[in-house]
Amino acid sequence: MTTPELPPPNFVKINPGQCKILMFDDMWYEKRKIRDPKSGKIKTVTAMVLHVIREDGLEVDKTFSVVSYKAMQTLAALARKGWLYARNIKICVYGEDFAREYQIELV
């Protein structure tokens, strides 16, 4: 009996030092429980979740989640201006854990 291959992930992951060009069509917030990487304790955070319709030029049906408040502010500002949806947004990630920074720009 063969083991079937795992399907591709239904979420976008951007590793430190990596950039992706994403296009969104919806946004919402979710409460999530995560393990704090420093203390090891479980805590509840609010994540901004975006529905991704294009990833690096390819049509997809995925989500992209952010818990960085600074990144949420940038993305929410783009949404308020009407620039978040159906436009190419370049997102680059630098650093890890609490030192993680996002560079977000329209392209």
N, C-alpha and C positions, 0 to 999 in steps of 0.2 A: 504494500500500500504506500502510495506517495503522499507526502505532506503538501497541501496546496500552498502556493506562495502567498505571503501577506499582501493585502491590497495596499496601494499607496496611502499615505496618511491623509486624513481629511482636514488637516490644519497646516498652516504655514509656520515653519520654524526658521528663524534667522539666527545663525550662529555668530558669535563675536568675530569681527573682522569681515563679515559678509554683508552684502547689500542685495536687496530685491526690489523690483519694480512691481507694485501691486495696484489693482483697481478694485474699488469697493462699491457696493450698492446698498448697504445697510449697516447700522451700528446699534449696539445695545450694551447694557451693563449687566454683569452677573456677579453674585457673591461666590467666592471659592475658598476652600480650605487648602492652605499650602503649608509645607514645613519650612520654617525659617532656616535658611542655610547657615546662619551663624549660631543660633541658640539651639536648633534642632526641635523647637517647640512648634506645634501646629497653631496657625492663626487664620482668621478669616480676613480676606482682602476683597476689594472690588476690582474687577477686571473689566476693561473696555474690550468688547468683542466686535470685530468687523467681519462682515461677510465678503469674502474675496471672490471676484468673478474672473480676474485675470492675474496670472503670476508669471512674471518675466515674459510677457507676450502670449502666453498660452491660456486658453479658456479653461477655468477650473470652477469647482464648487467647494470651497474650503472656508475656514475661519482663521482669523489672526487675532490673538489676544495680547493685551498689554496691561501690566499692573503698575508700570512706572507712571507716577502722577504727572511728571513733567511731559512725558510723551502723550499722555491723555489730554493735557491742556493744549498741546500743539495740534493734535488731531481734532479735538472739539472746536478749536478756533477755525480750522479749515472747514469743518461742517457748518459752522455759523455763517461763514462767508459764502457757502454754496460751492466750495472747491473740493470737497472730499470725495464726492460720488462721481463715478464714470470718468475719472481722470487718472492719469498715471501718477502715482506717488512713490518716490524712491525712499526706502527706509534702510538705513545702515545701522548696525549694532556694534558698539565698542565696549569692551570691559565685560566683567562677569558679576553675578550676584548683585549686591547693593551698589557696586561701582558701574553697573551697566548703564550706558548712555545710548540714546537713539538720536540719529540725525535724520530728520524728516523733511523732504522737499518735493515740490511739484516739479515734474519733468515734462 
